[in-house]
Amino acid sequence: MTKVFIGGSRRVSRLGAAIRARLDKIIEKGLPVIVGDANGVDKAVQQYLFSKHYENVEVFCSGSACRNNVGHWHTQLIDTDMHDRGRQFYAAKDRAMAREATYGLMVWDGKSTGTLLNVLRLLWQDKKVVVYNVPERRFSELKSYEQWHSFIAAYSAGLRSETEQKAALEDRAYHHDQPSLLPITPV
């Protein structure tokens, strides 16, 4: 069964009609949803699903407690050896959600490299992902990693470079004892 990883930018706290319509389709189909515990998109999605009395939700959290779990749904607490609650601490839950999901829906502010890293994590595992660019009010459906370059080419070289550098660092840090998941050449 399809399990949808829904995530996105912390700067986006309201869900537009297009995203609410996508969530309604997920609800109609009864698909399991996995979502993080951050403010922004994660919390807004949780609030929307809770308002619809949707129960097929699991909240992923890094460490021993969730920051947000609006519906008091089942949680997955992801162990991390990071003690600093920085980007890498919270990325542990993102990596776990990308592994568990079969499909992704990302709500992107057009700037967040964290959201783009989740897109890459899903594509590396041959999982489809739909990206909604909030400023452009446009969906992009990426069915394979090969579509990454044409997708990211529409944005600044700096954004692409920063995202791919972070991806390369993550790949080296978390997959040093396994073959690389990263099919891109680090910049």
C-alpha positions in Angstrom: 0.0 0.0 0.0 1.2 3.5 -0.7 2.5 5.4 2.3 2.8 9.2 1.7 5.6 11.2 3.3 4.3 14.8 3.5 6.8 17.5 4.4 8.0 20.9 3.5 9.4 24.2 4.4 9.2 25.6 7.9 8.5 29.1 6.5 5.2 27.9 5.1 2.5 27.8 7.8 -0.7 28.0 5.7 -1.9 25.4 3.2 -3.4 26.8 0.0 -6.4 25.3 -1.7 -4.3 23.2 -4.1 -2.5 21.4 -1.2 -5.7 21.0 0.7 -7.3 19.3 -2.4 -4.3 16.9 -2.6 -4.7 16.1 1.1 -8.4 15.5 0.6 -7.6 12.9 -2.1 -5.1 11.2 0.3 -7.9 11.1 2.9 -10.5 9.8 0.4 -8.1 7.0 -0.5 -7.4 6.2 3.1 -3.6 6.3 2.5 -1.3 6.2 5.5 0.5 9.5 6.0 3.8 10.0 7.6 4.7 13.6 8.7 7.4 15.3 10.7 7.0 17.3 13.9 8.4 20.7 12.8 6.6 24.0 12.7 5.6 25.2 9.3 4.3 22.7 6.7 4.5 19.7 9.1 2.3 21.4 11.7 0.0 22.9 9.1 -0.6 19.4 7.6 -1.1 17.9 11.1 -3.7 20.7 11.8 -5.5 20.0 8.5 -5.6 16.2 9.0 -6.8 16.7 12.5 -9.6 19.0 11.4 -10.7 16.3 9.0 -10.6 13.7 11.8 -8.1 11.7 9.8 -6.5 9.0 11.9 -4.2 7.2 9.5 -1.3 9.4 10.5 2.1 8.7 12.0 4.4 11.5 13.3 8.2 11.1 13.1 10.4 12.9 15.6 14.1 13.0 16.2 15.2 12.2 19.7 12.9 11.4 22.6 10.0 13.8 22.2 7.9 15.4 19.5 7.7 19.1 19.1 4.2 18.9 17.5 1.7 16.1 17.4 -1.6 17.9 17.0 -3.8 14.7 16.7 -2.0 12.7 19.3 -1.2 10.1 16.6 1.2 7.2 16.9 4.8 8.4 16.8 8.1 7.1 15.6 10.9 8.4 17.8 14.1 8.2 15.7 17.3 7.7 17.6 20.1 10.0 16.7 23.6 10.2 18.1 23.6 13.9 17.6 23.3 15.9 20.8 23.1 19.3 19.2 19.6 19.9 18.0 20.7 21.4 14.7 19.9 20.5 11.1 21.6 17.0 11.3 19.6 16.1 14.4 16.3 16.7 12.7 17.4 15.3 9.4 17.5 11.9 11.1 13.7 11.8 11.1 13.6 12.9 7.4 15.9 10.1 6.4 13.7 7.6 8.2 10.5 9.0 6.6 12.1 8.8 3.1 13.0 5.1 3.8 9.6 4.2 5.0 7.5 6.1 2.4 6.5 4.9 -1.0 5.7 8.3 -2.3 6.4 12.0 -1.3 4.4 15.2 -1.3 6.7 18.2 -0.6 5.4 21.8 0.0 8.3 24.0 -0.9 8.8 27.8 -0.3 11.1 28.0 -3.3 14.2 28.5 -1.1 14.5 25.7 1.5 17.3 23.3 0.8 15.9 21.0 3.5 12.8 20.3 1.5 14.9 19.8 -1.6 17.1 17.3 0.3 13.9 15.3 1.1 13.1 15.3 -2.6 16.5 13.9 -3.4 16.2 11.3 -0.6 13.1 10.0 -2.2 14.4 10.1 -5.8 17.6 8.3 -4.7 15.3 5.4 -3.6 13.4 5.4 -6.9 10.3 6.9 -5.2 8.0 9.4 -6.9 7.6 12.8 -5.4 5.3 15.7 -6.1 6.7 19.2 -5.2 4.4 22.1 -4.8 6.2 25.4 -5.2 4.2 27.8 -3.1 5.4 31.1 -4.7 4.8 29.8 -8.2 1.6 27.9 -7.2 2.7 25.0 -9.3 3.1 21.3 -8.9 6.0 19.3 -10.4 5.9 15.6 -10.4 9.3 13.8 -10.4 9.1 10.2 -11.2 12.8 9.4 -11.3 16.2 10.9 -10.3 16.8 11.7 -14.0 14.2 14.4 -13.7 16.1 16.2 -10.9 18.4 18.1 -13.1 15.6 19.5 -15.3 13.6 20.4 -12.2 16.4 22.2 -10.4 17.7 23.9 -13.6 14.8 26.4 -13.3 16.2 27.8 -10.1 19.4 29.6 -9.2 22.8 27.9 -9.6 23.5 28.8 -5.9 20.4 26.9 -4.7 21.3 23.8 -6.8 25.0 24.0 -5.6 24.0 24.4 -1.9 21.5 21.5 -2.0 23.9 19.2 -3.8 26.8 20.0 -1.5 24.6 19.2 1.5 23.4 16.0 -0.2 27.0 15.0 -0.8 28.0 15.7 2.8 25.1 13.7 4.1 25.9 10.9 1.7 29.5 10.7 3.0 28.5 11.0 6.6 25.7 8.4 6.7 26.7 5.9 4.0 30.5 5.7 4.5 30.2 1.9 5.0 27.8 1.3 2.1 27.8 2.1 -1.6 26.9 5.7 -2.3 23.2 6.5 -2.7 24.2 9.8 -4.4 24.2 9.6 -8.2 25.4 13.2 -8.5 28.9 14.5 -8.7 29.5 16.6 -5.6 30.2 20.3 -6.4 
